[in-house]
């Protein structure tokens, strides 16, 4: 990583999350009564940018939103978190929206309508990562734009992180420009498993396993397990995104990956104990306190 590069650049999606609390998923054809859980800023990209900033790293975010009230809500969230923005407003598409079913046990199911996220261009993405020490992207925006961000970061000497969510085979073609690949167990299986990912060119694979913690897989070396923190979850919607954002922040601050994963696990645990993916309870102090409690 070059000494002239600083902070984290996140390229990805921005949505308004509409949360309904229910005891279970509805069956096909069933109308199920739930409880209004609120409106929250979301999207994997926005969540990860907020988490990175709240974990202590200078962070900027590249995205496309609509020209509507929902976009104003997202902009305010980013401003409140201290995220620098390169957010373009579309004149034709609405801001993306996610319908979140939050279950009593803390798990969730999510349906996303991309809206303006689909208009993020490769040019937007490449410009958005200039001079960043760490580039972080996901797969909720056009694949060619994700590839452009990772390629631009790699060429500039940044550490590049791809959170391959939702899983898409197009991620395999990007691995030559990816330093750290983050996947959960479902995404890992869909992309060919750990061995298959290494064979396809993945250098480092971080396998997230929810309450089971994470496992670090490096080509040619044995796996390293990093335990999760024991908590009573309230809402796990943004825990994975908090993990990714905090991981990027820790790497940008010079942490070795093993230590960065501990901090990332702590950030995910902090967020999972509160409602909403962008809770202001996440901070360097809350992360440090949880790490020190182990």
C-alpha positions, 0 to 999 in steps of 0.5 A, a space after each residue: 500500500 503506497 504511503 501517498 494513499 489514505 483512507 477508505 473509498 467505498 463504491 456501492 449501493 444506497 437504499 432506504 430500508 423499510 423494516 417490518 418486524 414479524 415472527 416468521 416469513 409469510 407463506 406464499 399467498 399469505 398476508 401476515 400482520 407485522 409491526 412497523 420497524 421504521 425507516 433506515 438508511 441502508 444499502 450495502 455500500 452506504 452501510 459499509 461506508 458509515 461503518 468504516 467512518 464510525 470505525 475511525 478511518 477517513 472514508 468517502 462513498 461513491 453511489 447514485 441515488 434518485 432526486 427524491 426525499 429518500 435521497 435526502 435521508 441517505 445524504 443526511 445519514 452520510 453527513 452525520 457519520 462524517 462520510 465524504 460523498 461523491 453521490 450523483 443524483 439520477 434524473 430518471 430513477 428513484 432511490 433504491 429501496 429495501 424491504 426488510 423482514 426482521 424476525 423475533 430471533 434477530 435474523 432477517 430477510 431482505 428484498 431490494 429494488 435497485 432503482 438509481 443504483 443501477 445507473 452507477 457507471 464504471 467512470 463514476 466508480 473509477 473516479 470515486 476511488 482515487 487516492 484511497 488506501 483501501 477500496 471496498 466494493 460489493 455486488 449490488 451495483 453493476 458488475 462492470 462498475 465494481 470491476 472498474 473500482 477494483 481495477 483502479 484501486 489495484 493500479 493505484 496500489 490500494 488494498 482492494 476488498 470485495 464483499 461478494 454479496 449477493 453472490 454472482 459468478 461475475 465475481 470470479 472474473 474480478 479476483 485478479 484485482 482483489 486482495 481480500 474476498 469476503 463471503 458468507 457460507 452461502 456465497 462461498 458455496 455458490 462461488 465454488 467453495 474455498 478451494 475453488 476460490 483459491 484455484 480461481 485466483 483468490 489470494 485471501 478469503 474471509 469466510 463469515 459465519 455469523 455467530 460462529 465467527 470468521 475463518 481466514 483462508 490464505 492460499 498455501 497456509 492453514 485456516 485461522 479462526 477468529 471467534 465471534 463476540 457473545 451478544 444478545 442480538 437485536 437486529 443482524 441486518 447490518 452486522 455483516 456490512 459493519 464487519 466489512 466497513 470496520 475491516 477496511 478501516 482497520 486495514 487502512 489504519 495499518 492493522 495486520 489482517 488477523 487483528 483487523 478481523 477481531 476489530 471487524 467482528 467487534 463492530 458487527 457485534 456492536 451493530 447487531 445489538 441495536 436496531 438499524 444498520 447505521 447505528 451511531 453506537 458504533 465508534 472506535 470506543 465501542 469497538 475497543 471496549 468490546 475487544 478489551 472485554 475478551 
